[in-house]
Structure formats: C-alpha cells, structure tokens
Amino acid sequence: MSANGGQGTTNGQFGTSPTRFWGARAGGDSNFVVNFSTPIAAFGFYASDFGDFGAILSLVLTRSDSTTTTLLPPVTPGSGGSTSGSVFFFGAIEFDPTKQISSVSFQTTAATDDLAFDDFIVGTLAQVDPAAVPAPLPALGAAVAFGWSRRLRRRISASSAKGRTSG
C-alpha cells in the first residue's frame, strides 16, 4: 500500500478532524506499518472511503512477546464505489501486560481502492480501565437471596391470612 498525506476531500476520502489525513492506496506488496517505541495496550483510528471498490483491511499486531495476531475490522466491502465517503472507527485493547502491542501492520487487498486514515489514538496499560464484569458467585448469591426473600414473603402472607381467618 502506498501512502501520502492529504487534505480536504479527495475521491470520497477525508479527514475526521480539521483537514488533514493519511491517504493510502490499497493492494500491492508494501504495508503501512506503525511501530511504537514503547509497547502500547490500546490503539484506534478512523478510516474513510474504505472498501467502496471491494478492498478488505486486516491488521497484524506484533506483540512485545514477538507473537502476532491478525484482526479483521467488521467493514462490509462495497463494489463500484457503492460505499464512497463512508467512515468507520476501529480499535483494539490488550489487557495482558506480557502481550502489549509493539507494531500494527495495515494490510489491504484490491489495488483500485483508496482510503484515508485519521485521528490515531494510543493508550498505555495504565490508561486502560477494564469494564467491571460481575463475578458469578455474587450474582448467584443475589439470586439465592432474592428467592429466599420471595419464599419468606409467601410464608408471612400465608401466616397472616391464616391468622385472620381463624380468629
């Protein structure tokens, strides 16, 4: 993929903030690679005008332990310019401190497709706040407590009703 800077709107490609973007032509043997001097835990970017001529984007993450992972952003490819001017955001987070991201290679197919990247963001592990996921035991405990409270209410209601009719 060859890349160059761009500004304004060019053939459906545009920047998502003020006017500048990183323009690229899909296909070929060269890849657009971002190397990080210090491994990161998260990254994201906007891409515009991607896939309108059928290109598919894959991201190859190289990790600090030298392993790689390939991600496929969920973008529906168009044909003949059908999705010209579209935009999407894609990001990834790595919570394992031993597998931080040291580089991202942007690889595409379809040599007739041009696209634009903008607003790259990165984050360190200290900046990543994993979503709180309730553990199964407290959830199970809450369900049991709710069940016991309903059972106790039924007993109390039954006892109260019985006491009123026997008087």
C-alpha positions as CSV (number, residue, x, y, z in Angstrom):
1,M,0.0,0.0,0.0
2,S,1.4,3.4,-0.8
3,A,0.6,6.3,1.5
4,N,0.7,10.0,1.4
5,G,-0.7,13.0,3.3
6,G,-3.9,14.5,2.1
7,Q,-6.3,17.3,2.9
8,G,-9.8,18.3,2.1
9,T,-11.9,15.6,0.3
10,T,-10.4,13.6,-2.4
11,N,-12.4,10.9,-4.3
12,G,-14.5,10.3,-1.1
13,Q,-11.5,10.3,1.2
14,F,-11.5,12.9,4.0
15,G,-10.1,13.6,7.4
16,T,-12.3,13.3,10.5
17,S,-10.7,16.3,12.2
18,P,-9.9,19.6,10.7
19,T,-8.5,19.0,7.2
20,R,-5.5,16.6,7.1
21,F,-5.4,12.8,6.8
22,W,-3.1,10.0,5.8
23,G,-4.1,8.8,2.4
24,A,-3.3,5.3,1.1
25,R,-3.9,3.1,-1.9
26,A,-4.8,-0.5,-1.2
27,G,-3.1,-3.6,-2.5
28,G,0.4,-4.3,-3.6
29,D,3.3,-5.8,-1.6
30,S,4.0,-2.8,0.7
31,N,2.3,-2.4,4.0
32,F,1.5,0.6,6.1
33,V,3.2,-0.1,9.4
34,V,3.1,1.8,12.7
35,N,5.9,1.0,15.1
36,F,5.7,2.0,18.7
37,S,9.0,2.8,20.6
38,T,7.3,1.6,23.8
39,P,4.7,-1.1,23.6
40,I,1.1,0.1,24.0
41,A,-2.1,-1.5,25.4
42,A,-4.7,0.1,23.1
43,F,-5.0,1.8,19.7
44,G,-7.7,3.1,17.5
45,F,-8.3,5.1,14.3
46,Y,-10.8,6.4,11.9
47,A,-10.8,5.3,8.2
48,S,-12.8,6.9,5.4
49,D,-13.8,5.8,2.0
50,F,-12.7,2.3,2.6
51,G,-13.9,-0.7,0.8
52,D,-16.0,1.1,-1.8
53,F,-14.2,-0.9,-4.5
54,G,-14.1,-4.2,-2.6
55,A,-10.9,-3.8,-0.5
56,I,-10.6,-5.8,2.7
57,L,-8.5,-4.5,5.6
58,S,-6.5,-6.7,8.0
59,L,-4.4,-5.5,10.9
60,V,-1.4,-7.6,12.0
61,L,-0.5,-6.8,15.6
62,T,3.1,-7.7,16.6
63,R,3.2,-8.1,20.4
64,S,6.0,-7.5,22.9
65,D,6.5,-11.3,23.2
66,S,7.0,-11.4,19.3
67,T,3.8,-13.2,18.6
68,T,1.3,-11.8,16.1
69,T,-2.4,-11.6,15.9
70,T,-4.5,-10.7,12.9
71,L,-7.7,-8.6,13.3
72,L,-10.3,-8.0,10.6
73,P,-12.3,-4.8,11.2
74,P,-16.0,-5.6,10.6
75,V,-16.4,-3.5,7.4
76,T,-18.7,-4.6,4.6
77,P,-16.9,-4.1,1.3
78,G,-18.8,-2.4,-1.5
79,S,-18.4,-2.5,-5.2
80,G,-18.1,0.1,-7.9
81,G,-17.9,3.0,-5.5
82,S,-21.1,2.0,-3.7
83,T,-19.8,3.0,-0.2
84,S,-17.8,6.0,-1.3
85,G,-17.3,8.5,1.5
86,S,-18.1,6.1,4.3
87,V,-16.3,6.3,7.6
88,F,-15.6,3.9,10.5
89,F,-13.7,3.7,13.8
90,F,-11.8,0.6,14.8
91,G,-9.8,0.0,18.0
92,A,-8.3,-2.8,20.0
93,I,-7.3,-3.2,23.6
94,E,-4.8,-5.7,25.1
95,F,-5.1,-6.3,28.9
96,D,-2.2,-8.8,29.3
97,P,0.9,-6.8,30.2
98,T,3.1,-9.5,28.7
99,K,1.5,-9.2,25.2
100,Q,1.5,-5.4,24.7
101,I,1.4,-4.1,21.1
102,S,4.7,-3.1,19.6
103,S,3.6,-2.5,16.0
104,V,0.5,-2.6,13.8
105,S,0.7,-3.5,10.1
106,F,-2.2,-2.3,7.9
107,Q,-2.7,-4.8,5.0
108,T,-5.3,-4.5,2.3
109,T,-6.5,-6.1,-0.9
110,A,-7.9,-4.6,-4.1
111,A,-5.4,-2.3,-5.7
112,T,-8.1,0.0,-7.1
113,D,-9.3,1.2,-3.7
114,D,-8.0,4.4,-2.0
115,L,-8.7,5.2,1.7
116,A,-7.8,7.7,4.4
117,F,-6.7,7.3,8.0
118,D,-7.1,9.9,10.7
119,D,-7.2,10.5,14.4
120,F,-5.0,7.7,15.5
121,I,-5.1,7.2,19.3
122,V,-2.9,5.0,21.5
123,G,-3.1,4.1,25.2
124,T,-0.9,2.6,27.8
125,L,-1.9,-0.2,30.2
126,A,-2.3,2.4,33.0
127,Q,-4.9,4.2,30.8
128,V,-7.0,1.1,30.1
129,D,-9.9,0.6,32.5
130,P,-11.3,-2.9,32.0
131,A,-15.1,-2.9,32.3
132,A,-16.3,-4.3,35.6
133,V,-17.7,-7.7,35.0
134,P,-19.7,-9.2,37.9
135,A,-18.2,-12.4,39.2
136,P,-20.6,-15.4,39.0
137,L,-20.6,-16.0,42.8
138,P,-22.0,-12.6,43.9
139,A,-24.6,-12.9,41.1
140,L,-25.6,-16.3,42.3
141,G,-25.7,-15.1,45.9
142,A,-28.1,-12.3,44.9
143,A,-30.3,-14.7,43.0
144,V,-30.5,-17.0,46.1
145,A,-31.2,-14.1,48.4
146,F,-34.0,-12.9,46.1
147,G,-35.5,-16.4,46.0
148,W,-35.4,-16.8,49.8
149,S,-37.0,-13.3,50.3
150,R,-39.9,-14.3,48.0
151,R,-40.3,-17.6,49.8
152,L,-40.3,-15.7,53.2
153,R,-42.9,-13.2,51.9
154,R,-45.2,-16.1,50.9
155,R,-44.9,-17.7,54.3
156,I,-45.6,-14.4,56.0
157,S,-48.6,-13.7,53.7
158,A,-49.9,-17.2,54.3
159,S,-49.4,-17.0,58.0
160,S,-51.2,-13.6,58.1
161,A,-54.1,-14.8,56.1
162,K,-54.4,-17.9,58.3
163,G,-54.4,-15.8,61.4
164,R,-57.2,-13.5,60.1
165,T,-59.5,-16.4,59.2
166,S,-59.0,-18.4,62.5
167,G,-59.9,-15.5,64.8
